[in-house]
Amino acid sequence: MVKEQKSENGKGLGIRHLQSLWIFLGTAATFAMRVNLSVAIVAMTDNKNANPNFEEFHWDEKIKSYLLGSFFWGYVVTQIPGGYISQRFGAKFLLFFGILFCSLLNILTPWCASFGGWKLLFASRLLQGLCQGGIFPSCHVLLSKWCPPEERGVIASFAYSGSAFGTVTILATSGFIASAIGWPSIFYLSGISGLVWCGIWFFFGSSSPAQCKLVSIDERLMIETSLGKSQNEKKKHLSTPWKKVFTSPPFLSLILVHSTNNWGHWTLLTQIPSYMKGVLGMDIKKNALLSALPYFSMCLMSFAFVAVAKILSEKKYISVEMERKLFNTIGHWVPMLSLVGLGFVKTHATMAVTLLTIGVAFNSAIHLGFQVNHIDLASNFAGTLLGTTNCFGNSMGVFAPLAVGFIVTDEHDPNQWRIVFFIAAGLYFLGNLMFLIFGTTKEQPWNNPGKDEEVNTEELKPIKPEGAA
């Protein structure tokens, strides 16, 4: 009875929600640094619509495509190692150093471009991708330690919605920054925001409740009891059971749904501008606010989905597994319908923008769907699992544009674009269908072989906090 009372007293707003806020701000900073080149490169190569007092570079489209893709060359490489390191040594400092070095490289970006040209800038962006590769696996490890299962979807969705917030912020303000202050300030401000976050995270972030001196005994006990294991006892370094992982139908469905989601995501966010310019005669890249509209809608819908999920969780209208599959269906099949609709839009620019915005906005529901399912399956290996599926998923950022280039030989031909949209829509449908069939929230047997241990509630003094003031 005492255990239940203490566990109950730990509920409500607490330090776990503060950790989620720090992750939200951290992902916002990382996405601002990730996408800033895509908007800054316009001013860097054409200063007619920007502050003319800064250097202009004469790069052709081939070089610009190399620069815009260079980040992901490094990003894919460190996904799996990032997950392993964060599990083995703690997620706090991998997240800290990843954002710290990325922020410093961002601040040095203007110097790289001026001193070493596009080659040094390419190397800088590749290094930034390497730095950010471990960030989302680290976040998954953190969430697996801090989130009670019944709150996991809501807390994780809020934390990851920072990516949309960071994107919309940099897209909406970059045009003004480039014209009023100059394009280098886009990188300076992005990098400084990352450094400020690092300062906050160093003193207030923690890898787990057991390593946090701010969390109350009640909240810590509630979290650890709900997770079914004590984080006070000496951590066991479990070897990843790769054979069992890659023969697990629920995990294989995660790889598929993550990959198909990213194919559709990159089709929506990287190819639609070319479609609108070629078919509709409208270049939305020149309008910062219009470019930011889908991301702004995505940010708003993320909060809306969090609110709905919170109600469903508190009222227990549906099971956790049903909740995952419901939101994943919304996040995949609504964008699927948007893509099908785009395939039949030929002259109505307003309709195309509306469909694009709906597709991107509703895709945010995936944060309550497959995105958090890695933790459900195996919280002890959540970082490695996400790193693995993220590695497969982000490779779609390479293959999807290649497929578009193969199919669309004439960007003014709407019939060719229709094929592109239908392929992406079909993959959205297939990925979610496999998740509905094989997906589960049941902990997998290979996650914790010795799971008969009970939580030690008698010794709950925090161990030495990481980087505590």
N, C-alpha and C positions, 0 to 999 in steps of 0.2 A: 504493500500500500504506500509506503514511503517513497519507493522508487517511482510509482505512478504519479504521486503528487508533485515530486520534484520535476519529473519530466513534463508534467502539465504546466508547471510554473515557468518553464523555459520557453514556452510558446509566446507568440506575439512578436513585435519588432525587436530585433536584437543585433548583436555583432555580426551574425551571419548575413544580415541584410546590408550592413555597412561594407562587408567584404564584397558583396555583390555590386554595390555602388562603385567601389574602387575598380572592379573588373570592367564595369560599364565605361568608366572614364578612361581606363587603360585601352580597351578595344577602340574607343572613339579616337584616341590619340594615334593608335597604330594605323587605323584606316585613313585618317587624315594624311599621314605620312605615306601611305601606300598609293593613294590616288592623286596626290598633289602634282606629280609630274604630268599626268594626263591632261590637266587643265593649264599648268604652267608652261608646257611646251608650246602652246599656241602663242603666248606672249614672247617666249624665248626665240621663236623663229619668225615672228612678225610683230614688230613693235609699233605698228601703225595705230592699234587700238589699246596700247599700253604706254606706260611711262617710257619715253624715247631716250632717257638718259642712261640706259643700261644696255649691255652688250646684246647684239642680235646674232644668232647663229644661222648659218645657211646649210641646213640639213635636209636631204631629200626624204621622200616618204619611206624608203627602205631603212634608212638609219633611224628615223623616228619610230618605226615599228620594232626595230631591235631594242631601242631604249625603253619603249613601253612594255615590252615583254621580258626585259632583263630581270626584273624583280622576281618573277615566278621561276626563273631558272634556278635561283637560289632557294626560293621558298619551298619548293617541293622536296629538296634534298634533306632538309633538317626536320621534316615532319616526324618521322619514326624515331630518330635519335632524341628529338626534343621530348617526346612522350616518355621514352625510357629514362632519360636523365631526370625529368621532373618527378617521376615515381620513385626513382632510386635515391635521389638526394634532396627532394623537396621542391615544390613548384615555385615558391616565393622568389628565390633568387634567380632562377632561370628566367622568369617573367621580368624581374627587375633589370638584369643585365641585357636581355634581349631588347627591351624598349630603350634602355640607356644608350647602348651602342648605335641603335637605329636612329635615335634622336641626334646624336653627335654627327653621324654621317649625313643626316638631313641638313644640319646647319652648314656642313662643309660642301653641300651640293653645288652652290653657285661657284665656289672656288674650283671644284673639280671640273666643271664645265668650261670655265675660263682658262684654267691652267693646262688641263689635259685633253680638252675637247670631248667629243662624244665617247671615245674609248674609255677615258677615266670615269666619265659619268656612268657609262655602262657598268664598269667594275663596281662603282659605288652603289648602284641600284641592286646589283647582284648580291653584294654583301648585306644590304638592307634586307633583302629577301631571306638570306641565311639567318639573320638575326630574328626575323619575325616568324620563321618556320616553327619554332617551339612555343609560340605564344598561345595558340588555341589549345594544343595538347596540355600545356601548363594550366590554362583556365579550367579545362575539364578535370584535371587532377584536383585542383582547388575546390571545385564544386562538388566533387565526389566526397571530399572530406567535410565540407561545411553544410551540405544540403540534406535535410531529412527527406526520405523518399516522397512523402506526400507534398512537399514544397518544391521539389526538384525542378519541375517544369517551369513554374512561375519564376523562381529565382534565376534559373539559367537563362530563360528567355529575356528577362530584364537585363541581365549582364551582357548578353550577346547583342542586344539591340543597340548597344553603343557603337557597333560597326556602322549601322545606318546613320546614327547621329553624327559621327565623325565625317562620314561621306557627304552628307547634305550640308554640313557646316562649311567644309572646304570648297565644295562646288558653288555654294551660294555666295561666298565671300571672295573667292579667288579673283574674279573679274575686277572687283573694286580695289583689291589689294594691288593687283598688277598695274592698274592705271593710276592709282593715287600714290603708291609708295614705290612700286617697281617689282618685277617678278621675283627677284631674290628673296623678298620678304615673305613670299608664300612658303618657302622652305625654312626661313628663320623662325617664323611663328609656329609652324608645325613642330619643328625640333624643340623649341622652347617649351611648348605645351607638354611634350613628352618628358622633358627634364623635370618640369614641375610635378608631373604625376609620379616620377621616380622618387622624388623627395618625400611625397606623401606616403607612397607605398612602402618605402624602406622602414618608416617608423610605425605605420599602422597596419600593414598587411601581414598575414600569417598563413603558413602552409596548412595548418589544421587548428581546431579548437584547443588541442593539447599544447600547442606552441604559442598560444595567444594569452597575454596577461590581462587583456581587456574583457574577455568573455566571462560571464558569471558562471558559477558552479551549476546552477539550474539549467542554463542554456546549454552548457557543454554536456551535461548528463543527458538532456533531452536529445541532442544531436547524436551522441554516441550510442545511446540506447536504441534509437530509431534505426541506426545503421547496423545494429546487431553485433557490434564489436567494439572493443576499447582501444582508443588511440593513445591511452596512457602507457600501455605496455610497450616493451621494446619492439620497434618495428621489424617485421620479418621482410627480408628481401626475397621476394618470390620471383622465380624465373618464369618468363612468359611462355606458356604452353602453346607454342606456335602451331603444332600439328592439330591440336584440339580447336584452336581458334579458327584455322582455315578449313576445318571440316564441320564447323558449326553453322547450320542453316540460318539462324537469326543474324549472325555476324556477316555472312555472305550476302544476305539481303541488305544489310547496312552498307556494304561496299557498293552494291548496285544502286541503291536509292540515293546515296551520296553522289555517285558519279553521274547519274541521270539528272539529278537536281542541278549540279554544276554545269552540265551541258546546256540545259535550258536557261540557267542563270546567265551564263556568258553569251548565249545567243541573244537574250533580251537586252543585256547591258552593253555589249560591244558591237553588235551587228545592226541593231535597230537604227542608230544614227545614219549608217550608210544606206539602209533601206529608205529612210525618210528623205534623205538627200536625193537618192537616185530615182525613186518612184514618185515621191510626193513633192520633190523640189524644195525641201525644207531641211536646213542644216541646224539641228537643235544644239550642236556643240557650241555655236556662236551665242547662244542665249543661256547664260549661267543659271538663271532662275528656272528656266524650262528644263534644263539638264538635271537640276536638283529636285524637280517635282516628284519623280518616281521614288527617290530616296527619302524625301520628306514624308511622302505617303506611307512608305515602308516603316519609317520610324513611328508614325502615329498608329499604324495598324499593329505594330509590335506591342505597344502599350495597351491597345484595345484587347488584343488576344490574351495578354497577361491578366487583365481584369476579368475576362470571361473564364479563363482557366482557374483563377483564384476562387471564383464563385462555384465552379464545378467541383473543385477540390474540397472546399469547406462544406458544401451541401452534400457531397458524395453522391451526386447524380449518376456519375459513371465511374467505372474503374480506371485506374491509372493507365492500363494497357489500352483501353478504349479511348482515353483522352489522347494518348500518343498517336493513335491511328486516325482519330478524327482530325486533329490539327495537321497531321502530315497530309491527309487527303485534301484539306483546304489549301495547304501550301503547294501542292503539286497540281491538282486537277483544275483549280481556278486559273492559274497561269497557263495550263494546257488549253483551256477554252479561249483564253486571250490570244494565244498564238494561232489557234485555228481561225479566230476572227480576223487577226492581222493578215492572214493569207488571202482574205477576200476584200481587203481595203485597198482601193486603187487611187482614189483622188481625195478622200476626206482626211485631211491632216489632223483635224480635231478628234475624230474618231480614233485615229491611230495613236495619238498621244494618250487618249483616255484608256484604250486597251492596254497600252504599254504600262501606264501608271497602275492600273488594276492588277496586272500580272505581277509586277515587282512588289507592290504593296502586300498582296495576299501571300506571296512567297515567304514573307516573314513568319508565317505560322509554323515553318519547319523547325524553329527554335524550340517549339513545344512538341515536336514530332521526333523524327529520327535523330536530330542534332544532339539530343540529350540521352538517347537510348543506349549509348555506349556505357554510361554510368549504370543504367539499369542492369545491363547484362553482366558487367564485371567491374565493379568499382575499384578493385585492386589494380586493374590494368586499363583504366579509363583513358589515360593519356596516350598509351601505346595504341589502343584501339582507334582513338580519334586520329592520331598521327597516321595510322595505316590507311583509314578510309579517306582522310584528307589528302594523302599522297595520291591515291587513285583519282579522287574527285578533282583536284586541281590540275591534274594532267589533262582534263577536259578543256581547260583554258588554252591548251595548245592545239588539241585535236579539233575542237569545234570551229575555230576560225579557219583551219586548214580545209575542213569539209565545206565551209561556206565558199572559200576561194575556188574549190573544185566545182561546185554546183553553179555558183553565180558567175557566169562569164560576161554577162551584161547587166550591170547594176540597175539599169532602167527597165528591166523585164520583170514585171510582177509575178509571172508564172514561175520563174526560177526561184524567186524569194518564197513563193508559196511552198515549194518543196522543202526549203530550209525550215520554215515554220512548222510544217507537218512532221518532219523528222523529230524536231525538238519536242513537239506536243506528244508524239508517240512514245518518246523516251520518258517524258513526265508520267504518262499513263502506266507504262511498264514498270518503272521504278516503284511507284506507289503501290501498284497491284502486288508486287512481290513482297513489299513491306507489310501489306495487309494480310497476306497469306502466311509468311514465315516470321514476321516480326513478333517480338514478345518482350515483356518487361520482367520476366522471371530471371532471377540470378542464375547464371550458368554454373554447372557443377565444377568446372575447371577454374572458377574465380577464386575460391577459398576452400581447398580440400579439408582443412581442419577447422571447420566452422562450428564446432561444438563448444567453443569457448564462450563464457559469459562475460558481460561487462563488469569490470572491477569498479565498484562504486565507492569503495572505502578510501581509495587513494586518488584524489582528483586534483592534486596541486599541479599547476601548470609546470611543464618542464621549461628549461631556459628558453625564453622567447627569442625569435630570430630578429636581430637588428633592433631590439626594443630600446626605447630611449631610457 
